[in-house]
Amino acid sequence: MNESYFNLTWPSDNLAISVFAHEVMNYRYHWHQDQYELSILLGGSQEFCLDRHSYFLEEDDVILIGPGTGHASFGRQADTCALVLHISQEAFKPFARKGCAFQFPNSPSVAETRQEPRYCRIRFYAAQICQAALCRSQYSDLTARASTQLLLATMCSMFDHRTVRAVTEQDREPVEAMRSLIAY
């Protein structure tokens, strides 16, 4: 599989999104301090560990991960690949109370839910963002931006979410110390 990577930003909207497609191979435990991760399994199957739970995802499954939530994945068969979007925490600020962020518990799709409209929309908007980033036509920025905003609207309106305290600069100091410790 050819890997792809794009960074798209719209500073006036506090909106930044990174999009990449990659082959899922071995576990790599990580978290994103101030980004949401949306992972869509394009092919194969994978085990996805989120917090203390394991989920077994198949093609077209979708999982949403909030900022600061540890996760890892493992390809359960050869040629397992995923499309991953990292969305800035700032993008959700207009929708959350001041000092708060959204978490999306119980969001992975499964065989019975993967064709629900909310998951179909997520996959469609993610595909639109990728296509716009790849083609770079006269209207690609407009398409990517609109699709990103529709993706956010879908996440906020069609998925159960809870509001949690957002990470502050003071919260980052212990995290940086922990990262240094892990790197050592």
C-alpha positions in Angstrom: 0.0 0.0 0.0 1.2 3.5 -0.8 1.1 5.7 2.3 -0.3 9.2 2.1 -0.1 12.1 4.4 -1.8 15.6 4.3 -2.0 18.5 6.7 -4.9 20.9 6.2 -5.3 24.0 8.3 -7.8 26.9 8.4 -6.5 29.2 11.1 -9.5 31.6 10.9 -11.7 28.7 12.0 -9.2 27.2 14.5 -9.4 24.1 12.4 -6.5 21.8 11.6 -6.7 18.2 10.4 -4.0 15.7 9.5 -5.0 12.8 7.2 -3.0 9.7 6.5 -3.4 6.3 5.2 -1.1 3.6 6.4 -0.6 -0.1 6.8 -1.5 -1.4 10.3 1.2 -3.7 11.6 2.4 -3.8 15.2 1.2 -2.3 18.5 2.4 1.2 19.1 0.8 2.6 22.2 0.4 6.4 22.0 -2.0 9.3 22.7 -2.6 12.7 21.3 -2.7 15.4 23.9 -4.7 17.9 22.0 -6.1 16.0 19.0 -9.0 13.7 18.3 -8.3 10.6 16.2 -10.7 9.1 13.8 -9.6 5.8 12.4 -11.4 4.0 9.6 -10.3 0.5 8.7 -10.0 0.4 4.9 -9.1 -3.3 4.6 -8.2 -6.3 6.6 -8.9 -6.6 10.3 -7.3 -5.2 13.4 -7.3 -5.3 17.2 -7.7 -1.9 18.6 -6.9 -1.3 22.2 -8.5 1.8 23.7 -8.1 2.6 27.4 -8.6 -0.8 29.0 -10.8 -2.3 26.2 -10.0 -4.3 23.1 -12.1 -4.0 20.0 -11.9 -6.2 16.9 -12.5 -4.1 13.8 -13.2 -5.2 10.3 -13.3 -3.4 7.0 -15.3 -0.1 7.1 -15.3 0.0 10.9 -14.9 3.4 12.5 -13.5 4.4 15.9 -13.3 7.8 17.5 -10.7 8.6 20.2 -10.6 11.7 22.3 -7.5 13.8 23.3 -5.3 12.2 25.9 -6.7 8.7 25.5 -4.1 6.0 25.2 -4.6 3.6 22.3 -2.8 1.1 20.1 -3.7 -1.1 17.2 -2.5 -4.3 15.6 -3.2 -5.7 12.1 -4.6 -9.2 12.5 -3.9 -10.1 8.9 -1.5 -9.0 6.1 -2.3 -5.9 4.2 -4.5 -4.4 6.9 -4.7 -0.6 6.3 -6.4 2.3 7.9 -7.3 5.9 7.1 -6.6 8.1 10.2 -7.6 11.7 10.7 -6.2 13.8 13.5 -8.5 16.7 14.3 -7.4 19.6 16.4 -9.1 20.0 19.8 -9.6 23.6 18.9 -12.0 22.7 16.2 -14.5 21.6 18.8 -14.2 24.7 20.9 -17.3 26.4 19.4 -19.4 23.4 20.4 -18.1 22.8 24.0 -18.4 24.8 27.2 -15.4 27.0 28.0 -12.6 24.9 29.5 -14.2 21.6 28.3 -13.7 19.0 25.6 -15.7 16.2 24.1 -15.1 12.5 24.6 -16.8 9.9 22.5 -17.3 6.8 24.6 -18.5 3.6 23.0 -18.0 4.9 19.5 -16.5 1.9 17.6 -18.7 0.5 14.9 -19.4 -3.2 14.8 -20.9 -5.5 12.2 -24.5 -4.6 13.3 -23.8 -0.8 13.2 -21.2 -0.1 10.5 -23.9 0.7 7.9 -25.7 3.1 10.2 -26.0 6.6 8.7 -23.6 8.2 11.2 -20.8 5.8 10.2 -21.6 6.1 6.5 -21.4 9.9 6.8 -18.1 9.7 8.7 -16.6 7.5 5.9 -18.0 9.7 3.2 -16.7 13.0 4.6 -13.3 11.4 5.3 -13.2 10.2 1.7 -14.2 13.7 0.5 -11.4 15.3 2.5 -8.8 12.8 1.1 -10.0 13.3 -2.4 -9.8 17.1 -2.1 -6.3 16.9 -0.6 -5.2 14.6 -3.4 -6.6 16.3 -6.5 -5.7 19.9 -5.6 -8.2 21.5 -8.0 -9.6 25.0 -7.9 -12.2 24.0 -5.4 -10.3 21.4 -3.4 -9.7 23.7 -0.4 -13.4 24.6 -0.3 -14.4 20.9 -0.5 -11.9 19.8 2.2 -13.0 22.6 4.6 -16.7 22.0 4.1 -16.3 18.2 4.4 -14.3 18.7 7.6 -17.0 21.0 9.1 -19.7 18.4 8.1 -17.5 15.7 9.7 -17.4 17.7 12.9 -21.2 18.3 12.8 -21.8 14.6 12.4 -19.5 13.7 15.3 -21.1 16.2 17.6 -24.7 15.5 16.6 -24.9 11.8 15.8 -22.5 10.3 18.4 -23.0 10.2 22.2 -20.4 12.4 23.8 -19.7 13.6 27.2 -18.0 16.8 28.2 -14.8 16.6 30.2 -12.3 19.2 31.4 -9.9 20.2 28.7 -6.2 19.8 29.0 -4.4 23.0 30.1 -0.8 24.1 29.9 -0.4 23.1 33.6 -1.6 19.6 32.7 1.1 19.2 30.0 4.1 19.4 32.4 3.5 16.0 33.9 2.7 14.5 30.5 6.0 15.8 29.1 7.9 14.3 32.1 6.1 11.0 31.4 7.0 11.1 27.7 10.7 11.7 28.7 10.5 8.8 31.1 9.0 6.5 28.4 11.5 7.6 25.8 14.4 6.9 28.2 
